[in-house]
Amino acid sequence: MNVLVFRTNINSGQRLHKAACRLCKLRGICRWSVDMEDRDCVLRIETPTDLTNPYTEQSIIRLLTRAGLQCEALL
């Protein structure tokens, strides 16, 4: 599995719903979660490690930014 980790502003049910509406439509994501208890509201996305996986940190950031959410990669 490839794990992408992000700092977000997903700290409410409304923002979680916005993110879920976008992330649930993406094929190839095995699992995702948001830790709203963490001060960075960490979003973790698990994707397959194969070469056909189209999701990068930048593509996820773009997707969530377009939804009005803040998102930046955590190293």
Order of alpha helices (4+ residues) and beta strands (2+ residues): beta-alpha-beta-beta-alpha-beta
